[in-house]
């Protein structure tokens, strides 16, 4: 597959956004102990990088006339704009390059999330089971129905909060691992934590603001339908406007989510503030909305399929265990334990891949728009 050719190389001058954050210095990502969050003094202007040497008789230059030169690949991806296959393959490669760090971090976060969420799931299951048993003898008790609704709301709120926290920690830690893997640099869990820890509070703000902006993007087009319903407008007009609002809300939410998809890696790797990262992501996405949307959708499909395949055996075992002990409630302690193990395994395998795709999209966009591959190649030659 040919190398993508759609990057402009003339946007690094005076027309660049004066409020843009300082670029990630790849030369600082080659050490195991330094982190992307510590600012450094601006280096003196460097001479233009020398082109890679061409060797007559080599496969990259078979005739000895200065032909094509192989792009360096010191780490998980070649240091140039990436094709779709290289991007997905790189998301797998960084996991294989650092399996103990990547999978260990993901497993720890998944276990903590499941342990915190399990009591709320068990309580919700008990209230649901009580409602089901009472409804078989007559009208359900309103108190029990209210308890089920409160339990469902509590479980949803706890799940949302835990999801935001887990996403924040995993994004901060895994993006650091990914940035080192691009150059083939070593890293251990302690160095990863030291590099990401100063950025985690602000990263939580980025994650929350992205989620809020996406939800608002979905809800705002529904406001006119809500106003019509409040003033007692005809039901037909309200229903039509609701349908249009739903369609417009879905489109707007997708636009917002894709536009802000690169805010988290930008915040972790560039050392700027929350607002700067939220502004940086749309600037990187601009002009590549549809390819990025397609890659994110494909990644979501892959993650969902893998998580579903991994979870099926655990669900079957949980059902069998429940029948063996005479328990029909899936939230009973033993069946819940089995399904929770499946959840941990699925999250451990899929979350690093999804974070890797997002991080590589960020690096790929910088290579396309800012010539970041030249800096990466210079850093690779400095290491080699």
Secondary structure, DSSP 8 states (H G I E B T S, - for coil): --------S--SSTTS-TT------GGGGSSSS--TTS-----------------TTSGGGTTSSS-------SSSS-SS---HHHHHHHHHHHHHHTHHHHHHHHHHHHHHHHHHHHHHHHHHHHHHHHHHHHHTTSS--HHHHHHHHHHHHHHHHHHHHHHHHHHHHHHHHHHHHHHHHHTT----HHHHHHHHHHHHHHHHHHHHHHHHHHHHHHHHTTHHHHHHHHTT--HHHHHHHHHHHHHHHHHHHHHHHHHTTTHHHHHHHH---HHHHHHHHHHHHTT-HHHHHHHHHHHHHHHHHHHHHHHHHHHHHHHHHHHHTT---TTSHHHHHHHHHHHHHHHHHHHHHHHHHHHHHHHHHHHHHH-HHHHHHHHHHHH-
